[in-house]
Amino acid sequence: MSDVIEKAVETLNAKIDGGFDGVAKFVIEDEGAIMVDSEGAHAGDTQAEVTLTASLDTFRDMMEGDLNPTTAFMTGKLRIEGDMGKAMQLAHIFT
């Protein structure tokens, strides 16, 4: 697992309280993927209800609260495939 993915898993687990009701995947371009489910965040690349894809810079900016995920999506910096409702449930991670 890359250092970037390892750090992102740590950060997500610190922000997710009690896991996530569903299965989501964050794809960080050129780095790898992180799964978020009822057990929290972990490195992986399996099927998910929603997949969010962004560059490392975009992902980092969203995690640090410097970029609103809705703005990232509307400007094409964040791509979402799958259940948009599940994506919206993840919004609290970025606040």
C-alpha positions, 0 to 999 in steps of 0.5 A: 500500500502506498504512503498516500493511501495509508495516510488517506485511510488514517484520515478517513477513519478519524473522520468516520464515526462508526463506519458508513451505511453502504459501500463507497470507493474513493479512487485517488488517481495514480495512487490507488483506491480506498473502500469505506463501509460499515467497518470504516476505511481500508485500502482496496478496490472492490465493487461499491455502490458509489465511486468517487474519483479525484486527483491527489490534490483534489482529494487532499483539498477536500479532506483538509476542508479547502475544497467543498466536494459539491464545488469539486463535482460541479467543476469536474474535479470530482467524478461520481459514479453510482448512487448519488444518495450514498455520495451525499451521505459522505458529505460529513467527512469533508466538514 
